[in-house]
Amino acid sequence: MSLFKSASVVSLLTLASRITGLVRELLIASTFGASALTDAFNVAFRIPNLFRRFFGEGAFSQAFVPVLAASKAQHGEAATQVLIDRAATVLSWALMVLSIIGVAAAPALVWAMAGGLQQNPRGFEVAVLMTRWMFPYIAFMSLVALAAGVLNTWKRFAVPAATPVLLNLCMIAAAWLGAPWFRTLGLEPIYALAGGVLLGGVLQLGVQLLALRKLGLTPHIGLRWSALRLAWADPGTKNILKLMGPALLGVSVAHISMLINTQIASRLATGSVSWITYADRLMEFPTALLGVAMGVVLMPQLAAARAAGDTGKYSAMLDWGLRLVVLLAVPCAVALIAFAKPLVAVLYHYGAMTDFDVQQITYALMGWGVGLIGIVAIKVLAPGYYANHDTKTPLTIAVAVLVITQQLNIALVPVFAHAALTLSIGIGAMINAGWLLVGLLQRGSYKPEPGWGVFVLQVIAACALLTVFLMWANNAVSWTQLRSESFKRILLLALVLIGSGAIYFASIWATGLKLRQFLRR
């Protein structure tokens, strides 16, 4: 399967995950509203998600996939199976200990995450209980990350990309069917969501284990102390743990930035945190469809090329990824800046959401648009370092960009209020991506292929026409005044988006750009 087809499969399945996630959020909001118990669930769910990003999808994947791909390329599948078994053994023991500690320390974790819940003792108590229920979710999802790393290395991208849909479906079923059932049993209906989360984790792991079984790659986890000692002493396992250190710090930097911005937003006008959150959910669509998909597909292929010493293939894949970023992320950035208000109005302008709220979310979304290209490009450039077993350089750059971002906040927040927080992150992402790119160029790891100058001019020309069309569409329709005509507003948005795609790709074709070069990669 070509890189483009692989990325397309991941993008489509990620889109399904984002759509079902949006349905999940809307159903939870309509079922439970905004209350102390809803806050309790959100806090309880955020705690395992935070640890999952530390130990599973974030730091572990960044360290595990390059080592796994290198082992497969250099030592063959038999030796790689041993590495999988021993990595799974160490990870499973660590997760077991972490889960026990997490369940015992749930009150302290809830207090550290949201001490304000203590103002409502019932809410704090429910948050602690649901944290204990959901903490094992970390173990399931970390093992899911291990399974996904193996499947992606063997170029089986569909299953890992599809399984997040299962979590959303379980939570939808919990809100729709489980909550009324819990109510008839005399239990708090919100508890059904915790059950849905745990069931979602079990199903995701089960589906991926079935996929591994078909490949004959099911991990064999050593349950005895002697097996753990043997796995701990394995050179491959030590290499993974060595790479995880800087990767953990890198993930921590991203969360520190998020926490700082949340604290700042909480001290601005009421609603600032929500405005940024709603804009963030909209921004996740292009970043997931483009950045996440390409990062997932490129990481194991770059690592395999580097392990095989094929520097030409390694550089060519980076070049393809960056060209695809420019081709697709630039028009998306244009849309987030020039057409932000209609996107926000059609998605959120219902119920208690006012025209003023729509405008404030629009400002925040435009800030994200400024940095979208950088946010997506990082997903292509950072794997270029991870594939070379270098997690320290991206960490160093991330720390420097964190400092720059907070300096930008000091300068911009007094002027742009909450929108400055997304704008500063966007500018920081552009700096981060540029820094990573310069580093790869200076090392000689990436050598741009001919034709970049003409290619960029072609994209700019097409985006200029797209901008004119979107600005016209933005002003030609009073998007907020169509609130009572939801179907008409949705239909108009669909027509504008279809027209935008047609104008952009027709313009690209008219300038002489051959899209087949991306399909053949």
Helices and strands as residue ranges (DSSP letters): H 3-32, H 36-55, H 59-104, H 106-114, G 115-119, H 121-134, H 137-153, H 158-162, H 164-173, I 174-178, H 179-184, H 191-215, H 225-233, H 235-266, H 272-286, I 287-292, H 293-307, H 311-338, H 340-348, H 355-386, H 392-416, H 418-443, H 452-476, H 486-510, H 516-520
